[in-house]
């Protein structure tokens, strides 16, 4: 299975610049990353997927296994298991990765507010305690290290209210803000999302130098491009992004984004994914028969 | 062998309504001698990703019955469907009528009560339905005598319903070029399915057969009506006298290649409750999905 995973390596540009291995989950169009400090051989995983068959609800760890195999083959040491936000379209593999490696998990601190929103949707007032499920909650402006590389955390709300962008040297892990230039930007209509905040977050990302690499969260190919892609630069995004290149004002962007979002179906794994992701990638606590169950609220969306 | 009260001289009017989302055909069957009618295999619409339940398909059945001035007496489920949700309680609330299914529903309730780890409040005695049919049981739609034939194989509770010269085959046969239904769900059995199909094919050649599903194989238009004679001659899985052994081998191999139906989890959970959506302790409608359970 893991042989089928599409991956590409983006080389380090010298001191302070990470090597980035991007790998792809075809079922959900998710882009996942191994971010490597070339000097220390320390690495972080970003946004790794736990698979879920949306018919049978069987879960799996093929992409996460692929990542750990790659880390082992390359002789790397895993220092962080990071997510940019509680994803709506796929399940996180964080808890499983931590079990396998002991590395700490991290996500933006506003995951607490996101959990509060979803407790209401699931009518589960006591679900999703955050502290037991994440080792580190990052605030806007926090800094930490992957080996010798300094990571800057930027709060980037819009797609969710608590998404964070990790800027590692010249690599920006932009998750669901920008998509590839020919695909535009991410949707902003999930609970807690707003198109206006998304616009501001994108502008903060594009404030970086033009040569900075941008690694995005999703790609589905495009009309002119069959192969998925996930790496661009700040300069390319500024010049070519189809949602931004014509110098659209914030108001125009918001109107366009909201109009398009109104036409999009919800991701088929969303109602399962949040129950796992707000538990750091763990399945809901087993019932007395030893098995986990998702709760799908009817008629809340 | 059960003796079935076949009445080929009774010709009910049968209207089929195709649901494109699940490739299901729902029927309104009208007694030729009165305004009485029955519905067979209704559909409730669901946007699974959103958990959103709507009633466009059922509303169309209701509108037809109202505008044609019919009186709904029965809401028949040929079986506990695994690929669509039944709208039976919604229709019953609007138009009345009794909800009927095969008595072996209890076997299905027992199996899936475990799969969904249902509590004791979920009764496994079929009491969610108004009528539980045994093989050969008859019931009236106006002046038309109808009967149920026990036809397990696709599920343990499948029944074919025969109303005059029209038989509603549920998931036994498909159109001749579509073959037969799968037999690999819990409690399904390819050998039983073969035997059940032979019971259907033992009905008179002129008996009209109405399918529960059609997928338009090889690009042909959707169709749902054929006859016993046609199926006997042309069905690609059982026609031309294919043996039980051949069928079981073919069916088992084929089933091993099929994916789960997209809606199997919500369908079973709702349909084993006669179409009612379960609720949480606060009364909110909620579906429960076993993780790694199927």
Interface residues (C-beta under 8 A of the other chain):
Chain A: X53 X54 X55 X56 X57 X58 X59 X123 X265 X266 X267 X268 X269 X270 X271 X272 X283 X284 X287 X288 X289 X291 X292 X293 X294 X295 X296 X297 X298 X299 X300 X301
Chain B: X47 X48 X49 X50 X51 X52 X53 X116 X117 X259 X260 X261 X262 X264 X265 X266 X277 X280 X282 X284 X285 X286 X287 X288 X289 X290 X291 X292 X293 X294
